[in-house]
Amino acid sequence: IFVVSYVQAQDDNADIVGLNRKVLVLLDQLDYKRSHSSFFRSLTEQGFQLTFAHASSDSKIALSEYGEYLYDNLILFAP
């Protein structure tokens, strides 16, 4: 399993007030959600809002809308 994590550069002050916390987790296999539950739970406990998507079934995944990013961070699980 190859895991790539992209984290957009964030302003420290924005992090304090709870911004920059929306994360899209793109999974190749839905089993990763269960097998990596400790990792995802730790992110949630740190205040991140996780949204899970399956790479092949969610072919219309939008990363931005009206010129604004929908997520602050992206975690990509790929084989």
N, C-alpha and C positions, 0 to 999 in steps of 0.2 A: 504494500500500500504506500502510495506516495501522497503526502499531505502538503499542500501549498497554502500558506496563509498570507493574505495581502491585507495590510492594515494601512488605511489612509492616514497620513500625518495629521495629528490632532493637536489642537491648542490645549495646553494643560488647564486653562481656566474653563474651557468648554466642558472638559471631562468632569470637573468638580461639580458643575451644575446639572450633570446628567445627560449632556448632549453627546453625540458621537457614540452612541451605544447600540445602534441598530445593526445587526449582523445577519447576513445571508449565508446559510450553510448549504452548499451545493454538494449533494451526495450522489455517487455513482450507484451505490447499493443502499437500500434503506436499512439494512442490517447494521450499518455503521452507527446509526443513531443509538442502537441498543449497545453495541460493543464499545462505543466511546462515550457512554452515558456519564461517566465520572468527569470527563473533560467538559462536556456540555453543561453539566450541573455546576461545575466550578465557574464557568463563564456566566451562567445565570446568577449565581450567588454574588458575583462581582458587579452585577447590575446590567449586564448585557441582555438585550432583547433578541432572542434567536428566532429566525424564520428558516425552516427547512424546506428544501426543494429537491426533487429527484431530477437528475440531469436529463434523462431520456424522456420521461413522461411530461415534464413541465417545459415544453419546447418554447413557450412564450414568456419566459422569465424576463421581466423588465428590471433593469438596473437604474433607470432614470425615467422621469416623467416631467414633462413641461420644463425641461432644462435643469431639473433638480435631481440629485441622486436620492434614491429611495433607501439606500443602505449606506452606513458609514464604513463598514468592514465586510470583507468577503473571505470565507473559509471554503476552500475547494478540496474535496476528497476525490482523488482520481487514481485509477490503477497504474 
